[in-house]
Amino acid sequence: MPPGGACGPADVPGGGAGMSFLNGLGQALRCLVLLLACACWPAQAADIISPPQFSHEAGFHPYTFKLKLYHPDAGVSIFYTLDGSTPYVQFPYERSFQYKTAYRRSPRSKDGVLEKGRLVTLPYRGPIKLSRVLSGAGRYARIPTSYGDQPVAHLPPAPPGADPYGLQRVWDEFLEYSRNGIDAWAGADPAQALVHPRASDGQVDRAVVVRAVAVGPRGERSHVVTRSFFFGNPARFNLPVVVLTADPEDLFGHEQGVLVAGRRFDAWRERHPHHTATAGTADANWRDEGDSSERAVHVEYLGMENGRLQSQPAAQSAGLRVHGAFSRAATNKSMRLHARKRYGQDDMDVFGSMDRPFPAKQVILRNAGNDRTGALFRDAVLHRVLDGLHLEVSRSRPVSVFVNGEYWGLFNLRERLGDDHFAGLAGVKDSDIELSRNYGVSEEQPGMAPEWLDLIGRIEAATAAGRPAGPVAEAEMDLASYIDLHIAQIYVGNIDWPFNNMQAWRVRPSASVPPRAQAHRKWHWPANDMDASFHVPGTPKLTDMLSDQGPRGRPDLAWSTRLFRALMKDPAVRARFLQRYVDLLNTRFAPERVHRFVDQYRGEIATEVPHHINRWRVPADVAAWERSVRHVKGFASQRVGAQLAEFQSLFGLEAPVAIQLGPLVPGAVLQVNGLRHEGDPSQPVTLRYFKGMALKIEVLEGPCRRVQGWQGQGTRAASLDLVVDQPLVLRPVLGPSCEPAGTAARPQGS
């Protein structure tokens, strides 16, 4: 029998009283051939027979049950696993991978040891009893995913003696069940062997993952079917749930596991025995990039519907890579998911729509980056604040993540703004997109790319000759996008920009594209990586950007602000920049509006944060997280005033003038220079502008009383154009009341 067949202990002949010697010898020889075939027969192509069928759907179940596996062909054998591994259908149905118990971050640290993790495949012989999930640290939570002396911070103190973190004991518990399943399967409870025997009182910390494959008599195989089963109360979750299942060796193996420091770190440690490892210096498995870093993963997604978690998941296969830069060294790493034809789908449909007219091909499960020890949402919230401006943002939703059935914490499910995303936005092929990061500067390319040097040179030549630089820039740049991106990054005080996380994209000049894509031949600037933001409200980021010494007073970084400094020497561009900045400070960046976004996101994740902290011990505790949230709101409260003061100092402006509006018509929408003001229309609104700035105030009328002019302004229109000169109090002239006829029209975001 080939390797896909059910050769194993059940095929070894038993000695019957009526069996002749020749018959017995023949049976023994046949079995010997079968066992040799199991070890030597070449693997067959998958999917040439139908996959096994499950008696129960994946997802949440209120009661325990016995899972049955079926196949319409009686000659087909079914094999399954309960540890997340891909079924291994070669006798004795067991394999192992090496993992390490700790990695030495500093020369004085104690190194861990290599252990074997045993992965067991079980031949299906009867119903599998799946029971209520128990709480406690699982097998994979005990494998260290960063360097240091401790595998993960949340584990209990190490017992004395060998096996300091109970790793081998957890494997032995599971193997006890696995051996029984192979030698004399008697309906044992697999969930009992997967976790520690402490009841969870309905608190769902784990899922039982069943992976099954059908194998025909000639070794032909089906694809692997993966189902994750939760037992307990789904009300425990106020967020969507993502379950990732991949072969443990691909995630945690010392040789090729992408979530561990692994072989590459040990090689680095051997070369640098006296160095302390840092995220920027030490090599590790997780630093691998490109195709070699991608691992096959099964994705299941339980979304929210009417405020409740869906009982059954959507599912698809994908590729998994570690995402990020320095945050790769974090214990809870960001992970990127790729849809590809070889996994069965071109699009990441499993997560549904992100309110886009085109599907996503990549998404990120983000650990909050530099904010993973703080508020856990800075970047995600700021992208929400910026949505609707002249720049592309990454839309997101918070999710709870499980890996191989074990709770993995709180993540931000994000769109990835890459070639495929911009291609969808422009309506062209991925290959038609040109993406520039940090103006082409990298470790391999120390200087700016030639196209940027050429553009900057022409802009600098125009300003030096006293000619307008704006038209030169706008021939190749979407200047509105450029201005909005720089305003956004300066406002948030991003300390990891512009010398890093600067990104621009366009449709390639050489690409043949439809007319609707022509506008995208200019460079556009998307929002990118703002988690190192909202720290010090008085950060003079604009002053820093305009310094000839470069950001942070470093001439070696002056290249990153050269284009900005060249454009800001043009009086028209500078006036446009300041007008737009002050418009945004009065509308999109108004403290009460930013507070609403912060409060909304905080409310979405508040019940999940204690579970996340219990898993990773970051932030330190819930009180520390709440302090970070308050700090974010405090920054928003103080940043507008700090920015106006910086403008005064930097450009020699007088103090801003106060313009008081309202109260307006109930239900009306106020627009200031085309931007919606989201304050309460029944309350007065105070705007602050510098003298000489243009101001267009529009009231999109409410469902009942109409604005018929403004007191003292000599107009009967609902809109008002003026140039700011002195403080003003503007009161609307309201028409007669009426019965509400419907809902007022709502303008676009920008």
Protein Blocks (a to p, Z undefined) as FASTA:
>chain_A
ZZklccdfklpccddfklcfklmmmmmmmmmmmmmmmmmmccddehkaccdddfbdcdjd
fbdcddddddfblkbccdddfeopacdfbdehiacddddfbdcfbfkbccdddddddddd
dddfbdcddddddedddfklmpccbecjbfbfkbccddehehklommmmmmmmmmmmmmm
mmmgghiafklmmpccddeehpafbdcddddddddfkopacddddddddedjfklpccdc
ddddddfklmmgmklpckbnblmlmmmmmmmmmbccdfklmgcfklpgcjklpccddddd
dddeehiacfbdcddddddddedjklmmpmbdcddddddfknopabdfknopehiabdcf
bdcddehimmlmmnopmmmmmmmmmgopacdcdddddddddeehiaebjcdddddddfkl
mmmmnopafklpccdehhhpafklmbacfklmmmmmmmmmmmmnopafklmmmmmpcfkl
mmmmmmmmmmnopabbckgoiacddddfkbccdfklmmmmpccdddehjllghkbfmlcf
klmmmpmnbghhiaklmmmmmmmmmmmmpmklmmmmmmmmmmmmmmmmomklmmmmmmmm
mmmmmmmmmmmmmmnopafblmlmmmmmmmmmmmmmmmmmmmmmmmmmmnopacddddde
djddehiacdeehiacfbdfkbccdddddehiacdddddddfkbccebjehklpabfbdc
dddfbdcddddddddddddfbdcddddfZZ
